[in-house]
Amino acid sequence: MDIETTDPTEAPKGMSDLSDERLAAQIPLRHSVRSFTDRRIEGQTRAALQRFVDECNERSGLSLALCTDEPGAFSSLLVRYGLFRNVRNYIACIGAQDQDLQERVGYWGERCVLAAQALGLNSCWVGLTYSKKKVAVPVSAGQELVCVIALGYGTTAGKPHKSKRALQVAPGVEGSPDWFRRGVEAALLAPTAVNQQKFAISLDGDEVRFQSEGGAYTKVDLGIVKAHFELGAMR
Ligand SMILES: Cc1cc2nc3c(=O)[nH]c(=O)nc-3n(C[C@H](O)[C@H](O)[C@H](O)COP(=O)(O)O)c2cc1C
């Protein structure tokens, strides 16, 4: 008689579907989480996330690096007295220096965030409160480490951020097509540095235009917002 055993490290059934539809479904569920349990990212879950990150690198030319069981970058006193607790895993967002590096990191990094959420993980983008020098992967000459994304099994699922209203970021949203409204709603759920939401979205004929008010991390924010808009508009 065959006895089916379940590997406790296996990603729950259905979760390994990391299609755009599945990523879009994570948008309302994702919130920043800064405190993690000791549970390791391993087995099928780690393998599925690694495959997803590899695919993003192939498509974007970035060098996003999944680092697991590497607490070093979050272990200094400064970091420990901050908001983060027990960060042992992260994605180091690395790429060749060029004008649109920050925006591409935002776009592809956020797709990894939503994939991680689909795999039952929690996350938080981190621009400042980690130790750059202790990141576990080398940054080659001509490359830049833009930021990291903390990952793990959260002690909570986080909570929704305070948000601007659709009309504040997209003045023409009333009377616009449904797909555009859905895109704007998904963009408002995007993580942005210090929740600044310094972006504007407009529709010019059939073309969607994105603008950023400028400032720290707003280019990364804009890439994240574009990823959310695209997934939201597609649903
Ligand atoms: C580019 C970027 C950098 C961020 N850097 C930090 C950081 O250094 N420390 C931190 O605690 N949160 C950081 N965050 C998380 C934001 O504070 C968070 O996304 C925002 O408050 C919205 O909340 P939500 O992600 O729960 O929707 C960062 C977010 C982004 C997009």
Ligand as a Chemical Component Dictionary entry (heavy atoms), coordinates in Angstrom:
data_LIG
# 
_chem_comp.id                   LIG 
_chem_comp.type                 NON-POLYMER 
_chem_comp.pdbx_formal_charge   0 
_chem_comp.three_letter_code    LIG 
# 
loop_
_chem_comp_atom.comp_id 
_chem_comp_atom.atom_id 
_chem_comp_atom.alt_atom_id 
_chem_comp_atom.type_symbol 
_chem_comp_atom.charge 
_chem_comp_atom.model_Cartn_x 
_chem_comp_atom.model_Cartn_y 
_chem_comp_atom.model_Cartn_z 
_chem_comp_atom.pdbx_ordinal 
LIG C1  C1  C 0 11.806 51.694 -1.850 1  
LIG C2  C2  C 0 11.294 51.437 -0.445 2  
LIG C3  C3  C 0 12.151 51.546 0.631  3  
LIG C4  C4  C 0 11.683 51.279 1.936  4  
LIG N1  N1  N 0 12.555 51.368 2.997  5  
LIG C5  C5  C 0 12.144 51.068 4.243  6  
LIG C6  C6  C 0 13.074 51.113 5.343  7  
LIG O1  O1  O 0 14.250 51.429 5.184  8  
LIG N2  N2  N 0 12.589 50.792 6.583  9  
LIG C7  C7  C 0 11.287 50.426 6.781  10 
LIG O2  O2  O 0 10.930 50.125 7.925  11 
LIG N3  N3  N 0 10.377 50.369 5.762  12 
LIG C8  C8  C 0 10.793 50.689 4.502  13 
LIG N4  N4  N 0 9.900  50.620 3.438  14 
LIG C9  C9  C 0 8.504  50.158 3.653  15 
LIG C10 C10 C 0 7.480  51.306 3.608  16 
LIG O3  O3  O 0 7.566  52.054 4.798  17 
LIG C11 C11 C 0 6.071  50.732 3.388  18 
LIG O4  O4  O 0 6.034  50.079 2.147  19 
LIG C12 C12 C 0 5.006  51.810 3.423  20 
LIG O5  O5  O 0 4.892  52.367 4.717  21 
LIG C13 C13 C 0 3.635  51.284 2.982  22 
LIG O6  O6  O 0 3.203  50.232 3.795  23 
LIG P1  P1  P 0 2.859  48.789 3.209  24 
LIG O7  O7  O 0 4.101  48.275 2.527  25 
LIG O8  O8  O 0 2.458  47.981 4.408  26 
LIG O9  O9  O 0 1.736  48.926 2.225  27 
LIG C14 C14 C 0 10.329 50.894 2.139  28 
LIG C15 C15 C 0 9.470  50.801 1.032  29 
LIG C16 C16 C 0 9.934  51.041 -0.250 30 
LIG C17 C17 C 0 9.016  50.896 -1.412 31 
# 
loop_
_chem_comp_bond.comp_id 
_chem_comp_bond.atom_id_1 
_chem_comp_bond.atom_id_2 
_chem_comp_bond.value_order 
_chem_comp_bond.pdbx_ordinal 
LIG C1  C2  SING 1  
LIG C2  C3  SING 2  
LIG C2  C16 DOUB 3  
LIG C3  C4  DOUB 4  
LIG C4  N1  SING 5  
LIG C4  C14 SING 6  
LIG N1  C5  DOUB 7  
LIG C5  C6  SING 8  
LIG C5  C8  SING 9  
LIG C6  O1  DOUB 10 
LIG C6  N2  SING 11 
LIG N2  C7  SING 12 
LIG C7  O2  DOUB 13 
LIG C7  N3  SING 14 
LIG N3  C8  DOUB 15 
LIG C8  N4  SING 16 
LIG N4  C9  SING 17 
LIG N4  C14 SING 18 
LIG C9  C10 SING 19 
LIG C10 O3  SING 20 
LIG C10 C11 SING 21 
LIG C11 O4  SING 22 
LIG C11 C12 SING 23 
LIG C12 O5  SING 24 
LIG C12 C13 SING 25 
LIG C13 O6  SING 26 
LIG O6  P1  SING 27 
LIG P1  O7  DOUB 28 
LIG P1  O8  SING 29 
LIG P1  O9  SING 30 
LIG C14 C15 DOUB 31 
LIG C15 C16 SING 32 
LIG C16 C17 SING 33 
# 
